[in-house]
Amino acid sequence: YANNNKTDLTIKAMKDIIDISPESLEHRIRLASYYVQLNKLDLAETVLLDSINADPNDASRYLVLSEFQSIHKNIGAAVKTLEDATRIKEEPAVGSADHNARWASDRWNAIE
């Protein structure tokens, strides 16, 4: 019970941080990574999908989701997510997509 309570508090704290700074992809990646550690892949994917909903013109969010899907779900979903990213009209800030994608990649690979 103690571990479940600590887990619940950790998740609540992470969600509270996201509520304070909803535009932050990094916070969402951390929460998704935590769900992966708990083997709650559907919840992790939902967090990453929510990150796209928060800023659908940020290509790095699609890249992070696609990488997650290719590792933890299936390659078909990953390809579809990348295809969705190609429909974005605006370009993200220079360097941000690369930084976030590398950071997320390190997180997913460390968890495996």
C-alpha positions as CSV (number, residue, x, y, z in Angstrom):
1,Y,0.0,0.0,0.0
2,A,2.8,2.4,0.8
3,N,4.4,2.0,-2.6
4,N,1.0,2.6,-4.3
5,N,0.4,5.7,-2.2
6,K,3.9,7.0,-3.1
7,T,3.3,6.2,-6.8
8,D,0.0,8.1,-6.7
9,L,1.6,11.1,-5.0
10,T,4.4,11.1,-7.6
11,I,1.9,11.0,-10.5
12,K,-0.2,13.7,-8.9
13,A,2.8,15.9,-8.4
14,M,3.9,15.5,-12.0
15,K,0.4,16.3,-13.2
16,D,0.3,19.4,-11.0
17,I,3.6,20.6,-12.6
18,I,2.1,20.0,-16.1
19,D,-1.0,22.0,-15.1
20,I,1.3,24.9,-14.0
21,S,3.3,24.7,-17.2
22,P,1.2,23.0,-19.9
23,E,3.4,24.0,-22.8
24,S,6.4,22.2,-21.4
25,L,7.0,19.0,-23.4
26,E,9.8,18.0,-21.0
27,H,7.4,17.6,-18.1
28,R,5.1,15.5,-20.2
29,I,8.0,13.3,-21.3
30,R,9.0,12.8,-17.6
31,L,5.4,11.7,-16.7
32,A,5.2,9.4,-19.7
33,S,8.6,7.9,-18.8
34,Y,7.3,7.3,-15.3
35,Y,4.3,5.5,-16.7
36,V,6.6,3.4,-18.8
37,Q,8.6,2.4,-15.7
38,L,5.3,1.3,-14.2
39,N,4.5,-0.6,-17.4
40,K,1.4,1.5,-18.0
41,L,2.1,2.0,-21.7
42,D,-1.4,3.2,-22.5
43,L,-1.2,6.0,-20.0
44,A,2.2,7.0,-21.2
45,E,0.9,7.2,-24.8
46,T,-2.1,9.2,-23.6
47,V,0.3,11.7,-22.0
48,L,2.2,12.1,-25.2
49,L,-0.9,12.4,-27.3
50,D,-2.1,15.1,-24.9
51,S,1.2,16.9,-25.5
52,I,0.3,17.1,-29.2
53,N,-3.1,18.4,-28.4
54,A,-1.4,21.1,-26.2
55,D,0.7,22.3,-29.2
56,P,-0.2,20.6,-32.5
57,N,2.2,22.8,-34.4
58,D,5.3,21.5,-32.6
59,A,6.9,18.8,-34.6
60,S,9.1,17.6,-31.7
61,R,5.9,16.4,-29.9
62,Y,5.2,14.1,-32.9
63,L,8.7,12.9,-33.0
64,V,8.7,12.0,-29.3
65,L,5.4,10.1,-29.6
66,S,6.6,8.3,-32.8
67,E,9.7,7.1,-31.1
68,F,7.7,5.9,-28.1
69,Q,5.4,4.1,-30.4
70,S,8.2,2.5,-32.4
71,I,9.8,1.1,-29.2
72,H,6.7,0.3,-27.1
73,K,3.8,-0.1,-29.5
74,N,4.1,-0.8,-33.2
75,I,5.9,0.6,-36.1
76,G,2.6,1.3,-38.0
77,A,1.4,3.7,-35.3
78,A,4.9,5.4,-35.4
79,V,4.8,5.9,-39.1
80,K,1.3,7.4,-39.0
81,T,2.4,9.8,-36.3
82,L,5.3,10.9,-38.5
83,E,2.9,11.3,-41.4
84,D,0.8,13.6,-39.2
85,A,3.9,15.6,-38.4
86,T,4.5,16.3,-42.1
87,R,1.1,18.1,-42.2
88,I,2.3,20.8,-39.8
89,K,2.5,24.2,-41.4
90,E,4.7,26.0,-38.9
91,E,8.3,25.1,-38.0
92,P,9.3,24.7,-34.4
93,A,12.1,26.8,-33.0
94,V,15.5,25.9,-34.4
95,G,17.1,23.2,-32.3
96,S,14.1,22.5,-30.0
97,A,12.8,19.4,-31.9
98,D,16.3,17.9,-32.0
99,H,16.9,18.6,-28.3
100,N,13.6,17.1,-27.2
101,A,13.8,14.1,-29.5
102,R,17.3,13.3,-28.2
103,W,16.3,13.8,-24.6
104,A,13.2,11.6,-25.0
105,S,15.3,8.9,-26.9
106,D,17.7,8.8,-24.0
107,R,14.8,8.4,-21.5
108,W,13.1,5.5,-23.5
109,N,16.4,3.7,-24.0
110,A,17.4,4.0,-20.3
111,I,14.1,2.4,-19.3
112,E,14.4,-0.6,-21.5
